[in-house]
């Protein structure tokens, strides 16, 4: 009915219609009984009942009454004045007090509504006693009991409504929280997937393209004096391009790296060393120690990628002549060691990763190891070569895994 009132729901709308029908029915009853009993002032009584019904019916249709509490209070006062006239003319007007209780409790603040209900009940009792020319408990019990019932019903409904609104707000907050959590999880998943893709691209496509670039440079340098060597370098670059294309296709299809298809991790690492020795001025040797144990696909892929990245870094930056790749099964751990005799570097003075310069290698290798609960350490010093060691817990696969 006003700006402070809650929006009508199907239940409250039905209750409002019941109240409207009750008011009109009681007014009609008062008018009919006055005419049927041929009471004094019957015409005035019918007019007062009609006026009260008209004022009551007009109120809900006025926009001001719906939006403003002040307008609603004025309308309630007009209805009350018409009711007082009806009560003065007919004892049956006392029954109209019952729906008035509900209107007062609904439209007025809590204390004001309770005071208005008490005043209306007292007026109804006094008016009915005046018509009966006597006063007793029977005269007071009806209006008083009706007022008590109205207060209990309205206050009980308001308490239920407040609890319902509180629950609705909690549900909305929970829904919003879930939406925020889902958005955060989605964002985290996107960032994690971007990081994974960056590592995969660096360890596969970028390393392959770098190898092709080095081979073509070697062919370019050998071309004037040794065409046969140049042709050999070009052939190796072509084969590297074929391998890199296979990596790209498998990578896009999210399958196991082709170097692991149909072979073991040890076989893939041995092939890496053989291919590197054939394509570059670096002699790479593979060593296997311990009893091979089954590894999860994620562990095999991580160790292969770390080895590929470490060997590629040796080729590009170390100026080494030999490199040793060792795969060791150490009881509850598996270890990968890559050692070269190159120029070395100071690990504590490495610049921050630079995507433009291709500086993802060490960070990507360390992230791969940490993601599987392992460690990656680097030992190096200028002029003394480099030793890289990756350690992963040896946990055999318990179920088929998604292949990267």
SULNORGI-V454524 format. One record per pair of residues at least 12 apart in sequence whose ideal C-beta (glycine too) atoms are under 8 Angstrom apart, sorted by the first residue. I is the first residue (numbers start at 0). J is the second residue. Records with the same first field share a line. If there is no record, write none. Layout:
I=J ; J
//
This chain:
0=59 ; 64 ; 65 ; 71 ; 105 ; 106
1=64 ; 65 ; 66 ; 67 ; 68 ; 70 ; 71 ; 106
2=66 ; 67 ; 68
3=68
4=105
5=160 ; 164
18=98 ; 101 ; 102
19=55 ; 56 ; 59
21=97 ; 98
22=52 ; 55 ; 95 ; 98
23=52 ; 55 ; 56
25=91 ; 94 ; 95 ; 97 ; 98
26=48 ; 49 ; 51 ; 52 ; 55 ; 85 ; 95
27=48 ; 52
28=91 ; 94
29=44 ; 48 ; 85 ; 89 ; 91 ; 92 ; 94 ; 95
30=44 ; 45 ; 48 ; 49
32=89 ; 91
33=45 ; 88 ; 89 ; 91
38=89
40=88
43=88
44=85 ; 88 ; 89
47=81 ; 84 ; 85 ; 88 ; 89
48=85 ; 89
50=81 ; 84
51=78 ; 81 ; 82 ; 84 ; 85 ; 95
54=74 ; 77 ; 78 ; 81
55=78 ; 81
58=71 ; 74 ; 75 ; 77 ; 78
61=74
68=106
71=106
72=106 ; 107
75=102 ; 103 ; 106 ; 107
78=99 ; 102
79=99 ; 119
82=95 ; 96 ; 99
83=122
86=122 ; 123 ; 126 ; 127
87=126
89=130
90=126 ; 127 ; 130 ; 131
92=126
93=123 ; 126 ; 127 ; 141 ; 142
96=119 ; 120 ; 122 ; 123 ; 142 ; 145 ; 146
97=145 ; 149
99=119
100=116 ; 119 ; 120 ; 145 ; 146 ; 149 ; 150 ; 153
101=149 ; 152 ; 153
103=115 ; 116 ; 119
104=116 ; 149 ; 150 ; 153 ; 154
105=153
112=153
113=150
116=146 ; 149 ; 150
117=146
119=146
120=142 ; 143 ; 145 ; 146
123=142
124=138 ; 139 ; 142 ; 143
127=141 ; 142
194=366
195=403
197=354 ; 359 ; 363
198=304 ; 359 ; 363 ; 366 ; 367
199=250 ; 304 ; 403
200=250
201=308 ; 357 ; 359 ; 360 ; 363
202=304 ; 305 ; 307 ; 308 ; 363
203=243 ; 246 ; 247 ; 250 ; 256 ; 304 ; 307
204=243 ; 246 ; 247 ; 250
205=357 ; 359
206=307 ; 308 ; 311
207=239 ; 240 ; 242 ; 243 ; 246
208=243
209=311 ; 315 ; 357
210=236 ; 239 ; 278 ; 279 ; 311 ; 314
211=236 ; 239 ; 240 ; 243
213=279 ; 314 ; 315
214=232 ; 233 ; 235 ; 236 ; 239 ; 278 ; 279
215=232 ; 233 ; 236
217=232
218=230 ; 232 ; 233 ; 236
235=277 ; 278
239=278
242=257 ; 274
245=257
253=401 ; 402 ; 403
254=402
255=296 ; 300 ; 402 ; 403
256=300 ; 303 ; 304 ; 403
258=270 ; 271 ; 303
259=299 ; 300 ; 303
263=291
264=294 ; 299 ; 302 ; 303 ; 326
265=285 ; 287 ; 291 ; 326
267=303
268=285 ; 302 ; 303 ; 306 ; 324 ; 326
269=285
271=283 ; 285 ; 303 ; 306 ; 307 ; 310 ; 324
272=284 ; 285 ; 310 ; 322 ; 324
275=310 ; 314 ; 322
279=314
280=320
281=313 ; 314 ; 319 ; 320 ; 321 ; 322
282=320 ; 321 ; 322
283=310 ; 321 ; 322 ; 323 ; 324
284=321 ; 322 ; 323 ; 324
285=323 ; 324 ; 325 ; 326
286=323 ; 324 ; 325 ; 326
287=325 ; 326 ; 327
288=325 ; 326 ; 327 ; 328
289=327 ; 328 ; 329
290=328
291=328
292=328 ; 333 ; 393 ; 395
293=395 ; 396
294=333 ; 393 ; 395 ; 396
295=394 ; 395 ; 396 ; 400
296=396 ; 400 ; 402 ; 403
297=371 ; 400 ; 403
298=333 ; 371 ; 391 ; 394
300=402 ; 403
301=367 ; 368 ; 370 ; 371 ; 373 ; 389 ; 391
302=326 ; 333 ; 335 ; 389 ; 391
304=363 ; 364 ; 367
305=335 ; 337 ; 364 ; 367 ; 368 ; 375 ; 387 ; 389
306=324 ; 335 ; 337
308=360 ; 363 ; 364
309=324 ; 337 ; 360 ; 364 ; 387
310=322 ; 324 ; 337
311=360
312=360 ; 361
313=337 ; 339 ; 341 ; 385
316=341 ; 344
317=339 ; 341 ; 342 ; 343 ; 384 ; 385
318=341 ; 342
319=339 ; 340 ; 341 ; 342 ; 384
320=340
321=339 ; 340
322=337 ; 338 ; 339 ; 340
323=336 ; 337 ; 338 ; 339
324=336 ; 337
325=337 ; 338
328=393
329=393
330=393
331=392 ; 393
332=390 ; 391 ; 392 ; 393
333=390 ; 391 ; 393
334=388 ; 389 ; 390 ; 391
335=388 ; 389
336=386 ; 387 ; 388 ; 389
337=385 ; 386 ; 387
338=384 ; 385 ; 386 ; 387
339=384 ; 385
340=384
341=384 ; 385
342=381 ; 382 ; 384
343=379 ; 380 ; 381 ; 382 ; 383 ; 384 ; 385
344=379 ; 380 ; 381 ; 385
345=379 ; 380 ; 381
346=377 ; 378 ; 379
349=361
361=377
364=387 ; 389
368=389 ; 390 ; 391
371=391 ; 392
372=391 ; 392
373=389 ; 390 ; 391 ; 392
374=389 ; 390
375=387 ; 388 ; 389 ; 390
376=388
//
